[in-house]
Amino acid sequence: MNKKKLGLLILFVTLLVLFIFIIPIKLAFTFTEHRVENPEVYYVPLKEDNKFQIRYVHSIHLTDVIESYEVTVDEEISLLSMQYENLAIGLPGYAEEGETFTVQDGVYTLTYDDNVIDSFVMLIGDVDAELAFGYLGTELNLKKQLVRGKSYSFRVMKLSLYQMLKGVNLNEKENKAE
């Protein structure tokens, strides 16, 4: 093989590796530090199920609030429902247009017909109240996995191999919700 062909082969292999390394390939739930210069990205790889939940303890009633979501085919976030046991600030006792409100066995459920967003910001409060991300039957304790007092932009997006290596896979960290 002459030098020109060898040089082209090396260039091709280098470009192929670089291409594979930077092209987004893996769909994931991402928590990206908000309002910082060099944000850290934490992620949970999205697998076969496109439904997930966020569970938190309401700051006034100290009862669980469960928000259920689904990832759309366009990789957006569809809010499906919100369940809670007490009416309070942020927990409505009625439905607005495009919503259904039901009460069964003391549990209030607000169901959304078509509430789709691309992302939302989540504050990891520096208080001792539970905050968990539920996916595939496992809950991740966000108070232990992320930094208290910081805000994170939550979205579903494809990550490149480089982004996955640079970021933090929350499934590989300890401290699942107890």
Secondary structure, 3 states (H helix, E strand, C coil): CCHHHHHHHHHHHHHHHHHHHHCCCEEEEEEEECCCCCCCEEEEECCCCCEEEEEEECCCCCCEEEEEEEECCCCCEEEEEEEECCCECCECCCCCCCEEEEEECCEEEEEECCCEECEEEEECCCCCCCEEEEECCEEEEHHHHCCCCCEEEEEEEEECHHHHHHCEEHHHCCCECC
